[in-house]
Amino acid sequence: MSETTFEIPRHEIEVECVDGETRTLTFNSMTLLPAGILRKTRHDEQEQMWQAFEWALDSEGLAVLDLIPPHKLLDTLRDMQKASEVDLGKSGASSTSSSGTRKRSRPTSSRSASD
């Protein structure tokens, strides 16, 4: 029986650092961020952001993150989500808009057609 190993997809974005240099930030795809991180930190947006960074970045990525100006951290997390093609919701640690809330839902009747 052969054992299959699963590798988490990785993405890259360019980030501007405090020294004015642009560096590449390589990270785990945010599509695979464990739901437990979001659940456990749902009441603390700052903690949620840091937990997401620490899950997605290896030690080299964290070293690059340490060079990003603080006012760019939220944008960096949003860019990571965009590169991963995922929207983690409406918290401060994610996108400012949820694709699930952009469009009004259609009204439905209380009885189904099969009743």
C-alpha positions as CSV (number, residue, x, y, z in Angstrom):
1,M,0.0,0.0,0.0
2,S,1.6,3.3,-1.1
3,E,1.4,6.2,1.2
4,T,0.5,9.5,-0.3
5,T,1.9,12.7,1.2
6,F,0.0,15.9,0.9
7,E,1.9,19.2,0.5
8,I,0.2,22.4,1.4
9,P,0.1,24.7,-1.7
10,R,2.3,27.7,-1.3
11,H,1.9,31.2,-2.8
12,E,4.0,34.3,-3.1
13,I,3.3,38.0,-2.9
14,E,5.6,41.0,-3.1
15,V,5.7,43.2,0.1
16,E,7.2,46.6,0.7
17,C,9.4,46.7,3.8
18,V,10.4,49.5,6.2
19,D,13.7,49.9,4.5
20,G,12.0,50.7,1.2
21,E,13.0,47.3,-0.3
22,T,10.4,45.0,-1.9
23,R,10.7,41.4,-0.8
24,T,8.9,38.2,-1.7
25,L,6.7,36.7,1.0
26,T,6.1,32.9,0.5
27,F,3.2,31.4,2.5
28,N,0.9,28.4,2.9
29,S,-2.4,28.8,0.9
30,M,-4.9,30.4,3.1
31,T,-7.6,28.0,1.7
32,L,-6.2,25.4,4.1
33,L,-6.1,27.6,7.3
34,P,-7.6,25.4,10.0
35,A,-11.1,26.5,11.0
36,G,-10.0,26.1,14.6
37,I,-7.8,29.1,14.3
38,L,-10.7,31.2,13.2
39,R,-13.1,29.7,15.8
40,K,-10.7,30.1,18.8
41,T,-9.8,33.7,17.9
42,R,-13.2,34.9,16.6
43,H,-13.6,37.4,19.4
44,D,-10.1,38.9,19.1
45,E,-9.3,40.2,15.6
46,Q,-5.7,41.0,16.4
47,E,-5.0,37.6,17.7
48,Q,-6.8,36.1,14.7
49,M,-4.5,38.0,12.3
50,W,-1.3,36.9,14.2
51,Q,-2.4,33.3,14.4
52,A,-3.1,33.3,10.6
53,F,0.3,34.8,9.9
54,E,2.1,32.3,12.2
55,W,0.2,29.3,10.6
56,A,0.9,30.5,7.0
57,L,4.5,31.6,7.3
58,D,7.7,29.6,8.0
59,S,10.6,31.2,9.9
60,E,11.9,32.9,6.7
61,G,8.5,34.3,6.0
62,L,8.1,35.5,9.6
63,A,11.5,37.3,9.3
64,V,10.1,39.1,6.2
65,L,6.8,39.9,8.0
66,D,8.9,41.5,10.8
67,L,10.2,44.0,8.2
68,I,6.7,45.1,7.0
69,P,5.5,48.5,8.4
70,P,2.7,47.9,11.0
71,H,0.1,49.9,8.9
72,K,0.6,47.5,6.0
73,L,0.0,44.2,8.0
74,L,-3.8,44.1,7.3
75,D,-3.2,44.8,3.6
76,T,-0.6,42.0,3.6
77,L,-3.1,39.5,5.1
78,R,-5.7,40.6,2.5
79,D,-3.2,40.1,-0.3
80,M,-2.4,36.7,1.0
81,Q,-6.1,35.8,0.9
82,K,-6.4,37.2,-2.6
83,A,-3.4,35.2,-3.8
84,S,-5.0,32.1,-2.2
85,E,-8.4,32.9,-3.8
86,V,-10.2,32.9,-0.5
87,D,-12.1,35.3,1.7
88,L,-12.0,34.4,5.3
89,G,-14.9,36.7,6.3
90,K,-15.6,40.1,7.7
91,S,-13.2,40.2,10.7
92,G,-10.4,42.7,10.9
93,A,-8.0,39.9,10.1
94,S,-9.6,39.4,6.7
95,S,-11.3,41.1,3.8
96,T,-13.5,44.2,4.4
97,S,-16.3,42.6,2.5
98,S,-17.6,39.1,2.3
99,S,-18.7,37.9,-1.1
100,G,-21.5,36.1,0.7
101,T,-23.1,39.3,1.8
102,R,-22.8,41.4,-1.3
103,K,-25.9,40.1,-3.0
104,R,-29.3,40.1,-1.3
105,S,-30.9,36.7,-0.9
106,R,-34.0,35.8,-2.8
107,P,-37.2,35.7,-0.7
108,T,-38.6,32.2,-0.4
109,S,-42.1,31.0,0.5
110,S,-42.7,29.2,3.8
111,R,-44.0,26.2,2.0
112,S,-42.0,24.2,-0.6
113,A,-43.4,23.3,-4.0
114,S,-43.4,19.6,-2.9
115,D,-45.8,20.2,0.0
